[in-house]
Amino acid sequence: MRIFWDDLNSSDWSERLDQGGSVALQQCWDYGQVAQAQGAAPRRARMVDDGSEIAVAQVLDRYGLRLINRGPVWLRPLGSAAKRRVLRALACGPTVATPEDPVPGFGLMPLLTGRCHAVWDLRPSPEGLRAGLERKWAGRLAAAGRAGVQVARGGRDTLDHLIREETAQGRRLRYRSLPPDFPRRLPPAARRVWHWRQDGEIGAAMAFVLYGSAATYQTGWAGPLARRCGVHQVMLWQAALALRDEGVRWLDLGTVDTEAAPGLARFKLGTGAELRQLGATAWVLPGWRGRERQSQED
C-alpha cells in the first residue's frame, strides 16, 4: 500500500468524498481550512493498493497529536482487516481516530463508544420524502402549514442571531459541539441559513453546511412560541427540499442521543432518517510496515 500526501486539490478531494458516499463534515475540505485557521495542520492522504485507490483521509495534526475524525473515506468495499491496515498505516505518530463505521480488531484501542448519527436520504421525490415522515412528525408539519407558518432563507444577521442564541443555549443546557460560530468561518457558498420571524423579530433559525453532494444540519435554535407552533418541522422540511434541489443527496442531522436528548432524537428520526452507528473513538497503534512505506512516499 502506498500513501500519497496532499496531492489533490479541493475539487479532486470533493470528488473522492462523493465517490465514497461520505456524509462526514469533518472530512470535507472546508472543515480542514477552518481547522487550519485555528492552529491545526490539515493533511490529506490518498491510499493506493495494487494500483487502485482504496481510501482518502483528512488528518488534523494539533500539538503533535493526529486526529482522524469520521474517516477514512472508503472508495471501495474493504474488510475489517484491510481497514485496520489503512488506519494503522496513517498512524505515523500519536493518532486518535473515529472511523465512520465500526472497525474492530487488534491495533485500535477503544477510548469512547461509537456515537449514532441520523442521516436523511434526500434522493427520493418530495412525495417520497413526505411519505417517509413519521406520523406525528408529518402531523405537526401539516398543522403548522395550516396555521400559516412560513420560513425563509436568512442572511448574515440571521446567522449572527443564531450563533448568539446557540451559545447561550449551550451554556444553559451544558452541552458542547462544534463551535457555534463554525458556519461563520466558512465560505458563504458553503452555508445555508433559514429563519422564522414573529413581529419582525427572529424567533427560530437553522444553519446548514454544504460539501459536495452532502450537507450537515449544523445548529438550530427556537424560542418558546416557535416550538409550540412547530416551526422547526417546517424549517427543516423546507430546507431539505431546497438542499435536494441543489443536488444534495444526504443530509447528516447529527448525533442522536435518546438518553441525554430524547426530544431532539425524536425530532431527527421523525424525518425517516437512517440511524447510523459510527466506529468507536480509538487510539491507533502504528502499523510498522505501513509506516515505513509511507515515509518512503512522503
Disulfide bonds with the S-S distance in Angstrom:
none
